[in-house]
Amino acid sequence: MAKYNITEKKEHEAKYRSLVNPEMMDTLKEKILRIIVIQEKYKDKEYSAKQLAMDLGTNTRYVSAVINVKFHTNYSCFVNKYRIDEAMSLMVDRRYQKLTMEQISDMVGFSNRQSFYASFYRIMNMSPRVYRVKFLEQHPSQKVENQKKDRSSK
């Protein structure tokens, strides 16, 4: 007898997805991108699919349907992708290299370190620290030198 009751995930089409006409989907897609990406709402920890729907003047089912159909993901993964992209830029930027991973995760909109690490690993297949170390090994000129020398000379 099997120890776990594991069943294969069945793909099913949510009925509400077909209720959103194609023109409306395209319009909502553009508006979602404008709000999440251009206005950088992905950095706001409190910005939810419900708030996005309110800003769009629609409901969360429509927002969910559009994100699922047009971006092939759910709201959380959609937002986290932009957060991770931003975090990757910050981690290798000379101006931000002294920041901890917690500080970077906070800057890009994650509520906690665990969510940041899990999302980063899911997308990049490595931890944020490993990503930063690998990047700096490949681009040594980008590395900010340790400032202990400056402190000891003062």
VOGU-3710 file (C-alpha; in Angstrom, 3 decimals, decimal comma):
1> makynitekk> 0,000/0,000/0,000  1,339/3,425/-0,929  2,411/5,642/1,919  1,272/8,827/0,214  -1,839/9,476/-1,776  -0,250/11,283/-4,702  -2,276/11,828/-7,811  -1,195/13,327/-11,055  -2,136/16,981/-11,454  -4,947/17,307/-13,937
11> eheakyrslv> -4,965/20,225/-16,311  -8,344/21,845/-16,487  -9,624/24,954/-18,113  -11,244/27,358/-15,690  -14,614/28,355/-17,080  -14,191/32,037/-16,255  -11,168/32,287/-18,580  -13,386/31,861/-21,600  -15,717/34,607/-20,324  -13,066/37,276/-20,955
21> npemmdtlke> -13,204/38,219/-24,621  -9,880/38,449/-26,492  -10,006/42,236/-26,955  -10,618/42,756/-23,265  -7,764/40,359/-22,443  -5,357/42,349/-24,600  -6,481/45,616/-23,025  -6,175/44,247/-19,491  -2,780/42,742/-20,303  -1,428/46,157/-21,311
31> kilriiviqe> -2,941/47,826/-18,259  -1,526/45,140/-15,947  1,951/45,633/-17,413  1,641/49,389/-17,053  0,700/49,132/-13,387  2,962/46,276/-12,289  6,040/47,060/-14,383  6,008/50,738/-15,375  4,603/51,984/-12,067  6,746/49,359/-10,277
41> kykdkeysak> 3,890/48,119/-8,094  5,776/44,809/-7,822  7,951/46,542/-5,214  4,936/47,147/-2,977  4,624/44,271/-0,483  0,961/45,098/0,125  -0,088/45,301/-3,530  -2,338/42,320/-4,178  -4,301/40,904/-7,074  -7,382/42,344/-5,373
51> qlamdlgtnt> -5,856/45,833/-5,349  -4,779/45,444/-8,981  -8,323/44,444/-9,931  -9,699/47,498/-8,112  -7,203/49,751/-9,928  -8,272/48,211/-13,231  -11,970/48,516/-12,436  -12,528/44,788/-12,786  -12,569/41,710/-10,562  -9,843/39,323/-9,431
61> ryvsavinvk> -11,152/36,489/-11,605  -10,569/38,547/-14,734  -7,117/39,617/-13,537  -6,269/36,015/-12,731  -7,563/34,826/-16,111  -5,559/37,420/-18,036  -2,328/36,720/-16,135  -2,843/32,991/-16,531  -3,652/33,077/-20,252  -1,356/35,892/-21,389
71> fhtnyscfvn> 1,631/35,312/-19,078  1,190/31,570/-18,380  1,533/31,969/-14,622  -0,352/33,127/-11,543  -0,303/36,584/-9,927  2,319/35,773/-7,275  4,756/34,218/-9,729  4,165/37,059/-12,184  5,024/39,712/-9,599  7,914/37,705/-8,152
81> kyrideamsl> 9,550/37,434/-11,582  9,884/41,231/-11,727  11,093/41,321/-8,138  13,799/38,752/-8,885  14,863/40,601/-12,040  15,251/43,781/-9,990  17,089/41,934/-7,215  19,536/40,461/-9,727  20,318/43,952/-11,013  20,819/45,310/-7,503
91> mvdrryqklt> 23,037/42,417/-6,403  25,597/43,104/-9,107  25,378/46,900/-9,082  28,487/48,369/-7,445  26,340/50,833/-5,492  24,400/48,046/-3,760  26,975/45,282/-3,294  27,368/46,009/0,398  23,684/45,386/1,061  22,602/42,123/2,625
101> meqisdmvgf> 20,229/39,786/0,820  17,552/40,747/3,348  17,954/44,420/2,460  17,765/43,666/-1,254  14,730/41,424/-0,822  13,019/44,195/1,126  13,853/46,790/-1,556  12,264/44,714/-4,314  9,068/43,938/-2,421  9,432/40,600/-0,676
111> snrqsfyasf> 7,856/40,354/2,765  10,492/38,017/4,131  13,825/36,414/3,384  12,366/32,926/2,935  9,985/34,022/0,174  12,830/35,807/-1,585  15,163/32,812/-1,439  12,428/30,372/-2,529  11,363/32,543/-5,476  14,936/33,251/-6,493
121> yrimnmsprv> 15,837/29,568/-6,440  12,664/28,606/-8,335  13,497/31,063/-11,122  17,305/30,926/-11,230  17,980/27,426/-9,884  20,572/28,844/-7,467  20,564/30,911/-4,308  20,918/34,712/-4,473  24,317/34,501/-2,791  25,606/31,969/-5,332
131> yrvkfleqhp> 24,303/34,168/-8,146  26,157/37,196/-6,797  29,392/35,248/-6,242  29,280/33,712/-9,737  28,605/37,076/-11,360  31,483/38,742/-9,536  33,829/35,874/-10,419  32,945/36,350/-14,088  33,159/40,165/-13,863  35,931/40,974/-11,370
141> sqkvenqkkd> 36,026/44,632/-12,391  32,502/45,031/-10,973  33,531/43,958/-7,505  33,662/46,692/-4,886  36,849/46,337/-2,898  36,655/45,851/0,838  36,908/49,189/2,605  38,946/47,959/5,594  42,033/49,569/4,077  40,339/52,972/4,124
151> rssk> 39,279/52,578/7,749  42,725/51,514/8,968  44,391/54,519/7,326  42,155/56,997/9,189
//
